[in-house]
């Protein structure tokens, strides 16, 4: 059914059209017929055809049985359209829910993302430590004291703040890769000052490797800084005590632990340590004279 006979007569369709009286339909037909009569539309080639359609629609609507059948067809059509609209709405909702679930399934889990980032950093730090060990082992004793040493002590002091000799338990060994801007004595002082007073810093620099001895004012500061200072994530610091505290390690395991820490960055680092401590001690002794 392509023709709505109520609309042809200029009348409302649907339930409102079904409630119209025969008198209202006849009145609408007469008004429309006067307007569409071929005698008034001599220049319109479709005037006669349009007038015939108007008359046909009127005859259907004024016939009681024909009108009832037409109203039933209109009602069925409206119900079908409602069903299609409901189905379409449900279909759209199902599609939307499906898309939401797909997006949720591909969205990164915050906890998993944080764990992956933690593992990535841990892997990188492990790789850095392995690279440091290998490089230091290859350098051996040739590292010596080097020509690139940089020493920054407390203002007005040489050595370790006026003390004769250096307490190895207050010294930290620090090493890193020469990546980017690296670490200066001032930068290291800034990092380690968070754990206590820094008395001295001696930086040894080479083309690919950076290392330093950091003299803290107290053993407690050494314990606090060990394992806490990581520096930049792209170039982490390897921080170990030069000599483990006796209180931290039992006497029976002291020698074993000291050997393990000494080997952590390779045999070549020992020559650098000895040379630097020698200079710090001599400087402290001169200060006393």
N, C-alpha and C positions, 0 to 999 in steps of 0.2 A: 504494500500500500504506500504509494508515493504522494498521493494528494490528500491534504487535510481539508475536507469540505467546509469546515467551520472557518478556516482561514480564508478560503476563496470568497466567502461572503463578508469577510472583515470581522468575524466574530471570534471570541476567545475559544480555545480548544480545551481538551482535557476534561477534568471534572466540572469545571465552570461551564463549559460548552454543553455538557450532558444535562445540566440543570436548566438550560434555556427553554422557554416556552415556544410553542409553535408560532404564536403571535410575534414574538421577538425575532424569530428567524425570518418570517415573511417580511417584516418591516425592514430588516437589514438587506434582504434580497431586492426589494423595490428600490431602495436608495442606491444600491450598487448597480442595478440594471439601468437606472436613469443615467448613471455616470458612464457605463460601459456600452451603451446602445450604439450600434454601428452608425446610425444616422448622425450621431454627435462626434464620431471618430472616423470621418471619411478619409483622412490622411494616414490612418493606421492600418497597414495590411493585415494585421492580426486581430483586428477589432471583432470580426465575425466569430472567429475561433474562440476568443476569450469570452464572448457573450454566451456561446454554446456551453462552455465549461461552467460558467456561472449558473446557467439554468440547470445543468445536470447535477451540480452540487446541491442546489436548492431542492430539486425533486427527491434526492436521496434523504435529505434532512427532514422533509415534511412527511415522508412515508415512515410510519411508526416502526415497522419491522426492519426496514433498511437502516433507519437511524440507529436502532438498538444494536444491530450487527456491527455498524460502523463504530459505535461507542465501545463495544466489546473489543474490537480490533485495536482501537486507540489505547484502551486500558491494558491489554496484553503487551502492546508495544512499550508503554511506559514502564510496566513491571520488568520487562526484559532489559530495558535500558538501566533500571535501578540495579538489577542483578549484575549486569556487566560492570556498572560503576563500582559496586561492592567488591566484585571479583578483582577488578583492576586495582582498587584501593588495597585489598589484601595482598595482591601480587606485588604492588609497589612496596608495601611494608615488609613482605618476605624478602624482597631483593635488598631493601635497605638494611634489614637485620643481618642478612648474609654478608653484605659488604662490611658492616660494622664488625662482625665476627672475624672476617678475613683481615681487616685492618688490625684488630686486637691481637690476632695470632702472629702477625708479622711485627708488631710493635715491640721494641726492646724492653725487657724486664729490667727495671731500675736496679734491683738487687743483683741480677745476673751481670748487668753492665758494670756495676761497681766491682764485683768479684773479678771479672775479666780484666778490668783496668789494674786492679791490685796484682793479679798474676802477671800481667804484662810488665809492670814495674819491677816485680820480684825477679822475673826472668832477665830483664835488662841489667839489674844490679848484679845478678849472678854471673852474667857474661862479662861485665866490667871487671869483677873481681878475678875471674879466670884470666882475662887478658892482662891484668896488672901483674898477676903471678908469673905468667909466661914471659912478659917483657922484662921484669926484674930478674928472673932466673937467667935470661940470656945476657943481660948487661953484666952480671957478676960484679966483681970488685972494681971494674973499670969505672963505675959510677963515681966513686970517690966522693970528694966534697963538691966537685963541680965548680964551674966558673960563674954559674948563674945564681949563686946564693943571695938571698935577700933576708936581712935580719931586722926585725922591728922589736925593740924592747920597751920597757916603760921609760917615760921621759926622764932624762937625767941619770939613767942607769946603764951599765954595760952588763952583759952576762945575765944572771937570773935574779936581779933585784938585790944584789949585795951579799947574797949567801955564798959561802965558799963551797964549791962543788955543786952538783946538780942531782937532785933526788929523782931517780928514774921513774919512780911511781907517780910523779907529777907531770910526766911527759907523755904526750900522745903522738902516735905516728899517723900521718895523714897522707893519702896518695889519691891521684885522679888522672884522667886522660887529658891531654892537651887538646880539648875540643872547644871551639868558640873562644870566648874571652878568658876562660879558665878561672883560676883563683889567685888573687894577690894576697899579700900579708894582711893588708887592711880588711879585705873581704873575709879572710879566715878569722881575724880578730873579732869582726862583727858577729860571725856565726857562733864562735866558741864563748864569747862574752856572756851569752845567755845562761851559761852554766857556772859561771864564776869568773874571778879575775884572771886575765891572761897576762903572764909575766913576760913571756918571750915567744917570738915566732921566727923560725928560720926556714925560708922557702928555698928549695932546690929545684931549678928549672932545666929541662932539656927540651929537645924538639918535639917529642911525642908524649912525654910523661911529666907530670908535676908531682912534687912531694914536699912534705914539710914536717918539722918537729914543732909541736905546740906545747909550751911549758905553762901549765896551770898553777895557780897559787896554792891549791889544795888537792889532796887525793880524792876528796869527795867530788870535786868538779870533774876530775878525770873519769870517775865512775859514772857520773851523770851524763857526760858527753859521749862516752863509748856506746856505740849503737844507736845514738839519738840524732846526730848530725848527719843528714843525707845530702845537703847541698841542693844543686839543681837536679831535677829528675833526668834531664838529658845528659848530665855528666855528674853522676853521684860520687860522693866522697867515700873512700874506704878509711875508717877510723878505728884504730886499735891502740890499746895502751902499750907504751914502750916496755913497761914491766908491770905485770899484774900485782895488785895489792895483796899483801900477805893475809889480810883479813878476809879477802874475797876467795882465796884459794888455800886449802890446807897445805901444811908444810910438805906432806908426802907427795902432793901433786903439783907443787909450785914449779919445780924444775921442768916437769913435763909440759905444763901449761905455757911457761915462758918460751920453751923451744917451739911450741906450736904457733904462738903469736909471732915469734921472730921469723918463722918460715912463711908466714901468711903472704908477705909481699916479696919474697925472694931473698936469696943470699946476698945479692948486691946491695941491698938497703943497709946491711949491717955496717959496711964501710962508711956510708954517709952518716949514720947515727954516731959512730965512734968519733968521726972527725968533728962533727958539730958539737957534741958534748964536750970534747976536748977543748974546743975554742971557747965554749961558754964557761967552762971551769977556769981556764986561764984568764979570761976577761974578768971573771968574778974575783980571782985572786989579785989581779992588778988593782981592781977597785978598792980592795981592802988595804993595800999599801999606800 
